[in-house]
Amino acid sequence: MKRLVVTADDFGLSLEVNEAVEQAHREGILTAASLMVSAPAAADAVARAKRLPSLRVGLHLVLVEAWPTLPAADLPDLAGPDGLLRADMAGLGLDLARHPAARRQMAAEITAQCEAYRATGLPLDHVNAHKHFHVHPLIAGAVLRIGRRYGMRALRVPREPREILRRTEPGARPRMALDIAPWAALLAVRARQAGLLIPDRTLGLAWSGAMTPPRVAGLLAHLPDGLTELYTHPATGGGFPCEAPGYLYAQERDALIAPATLAAAQGIARGGFSDFIR
């Protein structure tokens, strides 16, 4: 059976993102959204989610390149002088391995974001992390340990099979996330051992920021059996803080509501992760 979770990341990042999430859920195939609890438009996102009870919402943990939930002064190893979390993921990952203080700060920030999510009153459909930083083994351990205390039952594991991309766009050479593949495989094992629901595959890695209408319709047309997460970054436009350079936000919104997408989604069981938990 084909089961599909269609997720929008960065819910709460801006009004443009929130507007696109609402439109894509009402008019298109979007079934879930991942909330950045400390982003500038988080309160607006929560209000919209409460008006959309069929939209499944999860926590988009932010540990890099955005706004922390704790004061930056409490995160000297994680935050930069601008008050934002550091953007150098490799350096931060190394510091987490070398410095116990950095690991304590990371755990405190994860806990604070889980607390902030709980305070919204929204059911927790899933957990993932900005830029998939939860594949880092030390971060993964903290997420698994802390998340279960807050009702985490499903976790994104970013593994994307090449074959479905080749079938969708013959001749294309999509940028593969090979650097995180070993850590994603380890995360899958640890998540299953923890009793969490994980997708069999996650689509959106190679074409992150470029999930155009033809690509989304093509991926759906070649969708294998099992549980698939297809994640996107929709927005009605750009120009907001922490915007990713080169991302085709409006096209990703269009991909979720295009007639070809709606037609390709016919016959596929869609929902949030919580809808597929036995």
N, C-alpha and C positions, 0 to 999 in steps of 0.2 A: 504494500500500500504506500502511495506517495503522500507524505505528510510534510507540511511546509510552514515555517515561521518566517515571516517577512518583517525585518526589523529596521527601524531608523535609529541610527546612532546620533549622539550629541543633542538629544532632546533637552531643551532648556538653554542651549547655547545662545540663541537669539530669537527674536520674534519671527524672523524669516524662516528659521528652522521649524519653530512651533506651528506656524501657519501651514507649512507644507506637510507636517506630520498629520495635522487634523484633516486637511484636504485629502491626503493620500489614504487615510483610513476611511473617511466617509465615502469617497468616490472610487477608490482603487483597491489594491490588494494588500496594503499595509496592515499588519495585524499586531505589531508590537513596537515599542519604542524604549530606548535606553536613556535614562535620565541622568544628566550631570547636575548633582544636587546643589552645587555652589556656583553655577554659571549665572550670568546676568539675568537671563529670562527664565530661571528655574521656577519661580512662583507662578508665572504665566503658564508654563508647561503643566504644572500640577493642577491648576484650575481647569485647563483644557481636558486633561486626563479624567478629571472627575465628571466632566460633561460627556465623556466618551467611555462609558463603562465596559464596552466590548474591546477597547484598546488595552492590550496587556502591556504593563510597564515594568521595567526592571531597572537595576542600578548600573550606571556606566561609571565605574570607578575611575577617578582621575588621579594619577600619580605622576604625571609628567605634562609639562607644557600647557598648563591652564591654572584655574583658581583652586587653591586648597580650601578645605572647610575649616581647619584649625588656623589660628593666626600664624602668619609666616614666621614670626619671631619664635614660635614653638617648633619650627621645622628648619633649623639652621643648615642641616645636611641635605634637605630636599628642596628648599625654596631659594630663589635667587634674590638679588637686591630689588628687583621690580615687584616683589611680592607674589610672583607666579611660581609654580613648580618648575623645576629645571627642565630644559629641553634636551640636554645631552643624555640620552637614554643609556648609551654605553658607559659613560662615566658614572652615572647614577647607579647603574647595575653593579659596577665594580665597587663603588662605595658601600652598597648594601652588603656585599660579600666581605668587605674588609672591616667595617665599623659597626659594632653592636649598637651604638647610639643611632645610627641611620636606620637600622632595622626596627628599633623601638619607635622612632618617629614615624616610620612607614606604617607600623601596626596601629599606632595611635590615629593616624590620618584615615586609614581604612575603617577603623571603628567609628570615627567621627562621621564619615560619610554614610555608614550603615545606620547610625543613629539619626542622621538628618533625613535619610530615606524613610525610616520608620515613622518619623514625626509627620510626614506627609499624609499618613493614613492610607496610602495606596497599597494594595497587595503586591508582594514582591514576586514577579513572574520569573526573573532570571537575573544573573549577574554577568558582566563582562568588564573590560577595561579599555580605556582610551589608548589607542595605538597597540592594543593587544599586549600591554605590559604585564598582564597576569600570567603570561607564559614563563616569565622569569621564575626559576624554581623557588627562590626565597619569597617572592611576592605570591606565587601560587600557594605555598604553604600557609602564609598568613591569611590569604583569601579563603582557603578551605577551612581553616581553623576558626576564623572570625565570622565568616559568612554563615556558617551553619547555626551560630547562635542567634542570627537574625532571620532565620527561616529560609535561607537560600536552598533551593531544590533543583535549580538548573544553571548550567554554566556554559558559556561559549568556549568551544575549542576550535581555534582557527586552523583547520586543515581543509585544503581545497584540491580536489583531484584534477589533474591536467586534462584527462580525457573529455570531461564534459565541456571544458573550455575549447578544446580543439573541435569538437562537434558543433559547438555554438558558432564559432568563427573560424572556419577552415583556413589554414595558412597563417593565422595570427601567431605571434610569439609573445604571449602575455608575460608580464613581469611576475615571476613566481616568488613567493615568500619562503625561499629555501632556508634562509638564515634562522627562522623560528621553527622549522619543521621538527627537529629533534625535541625541542622543548614542548611543542604542541603534542607530540606523541606521548611524552612523559606526563603532561597535564591530563591527557585522556585517561591514562591508567590511574592516576591519583584521584581523578574525579569519579571514575566508576567505583573505585574502592571506597570512596566516601558516600556512595549511594546516590550520586547526583545524575540527573538526566543531562546528557550532552548530545549535540547533533552528530549524525553520522558523517556529515560534511558541512562546510561553511562556504558559501559562495559570496564573493565580493572582495576577496583579497587582491587578486591580480589586477582587477579593474577598479580598485578603490578610487572613488571620486570620478569614475567614468563609466558608471553603470547606466548606460544610455538605453533608450527604449528598445532598439533592436537587440541589444545584448540581454536585457532582462527577459524579453519575450523568447529569445533563443534559449536561454538557460532553462526557462520553464518548459519549453518544448522538449528538451532533452533531460528532464529531471529523472533521476533514478528512483527506485523504491527506497523506503526508509525515511528517516527524519532529516530534513535539510533546513538549515538556516540560510536565508539570503538577506544580507544586510546592506544598507544603503546610507547615503548622506543627503537627504532631500532638503531643499530650501526654496523659497520663492525668489530669492535673489542673493547676491553676495554683499560684501562691504561691511561685515560685522567683525567684532574682535575675535582673534584666534582663528580666523578663516584660513583654511588650508589652501595654499597657492595652487592654482591650476584645477581645482575641483569644479566639476560641472554640476553644481548644486541644483539648478533649475531643471537640467536635463534628467537628473536622477529623480526629481519630483515627477516630471513628465512620464518617466519610465514606469512609475507605479500606478498611473491612471490611464495610460494609453489603451485604446481599444484592442490592439494586438496583444497587450499584456493580459487584459481581462479575458480575452478569448483563450489564451494559452493556459490560464490558471483554472479553467473549467475542469472539473473532475478531480482536482487536487484538494485534499483535506487541509484547510488552513486554520491557524490559530496561534495562540502564544504557547510557550513551553508548558505552562500550567494546564493547558487543554489536552496535552498529550502525556501527562504523568498519570500512570495507572495507580 
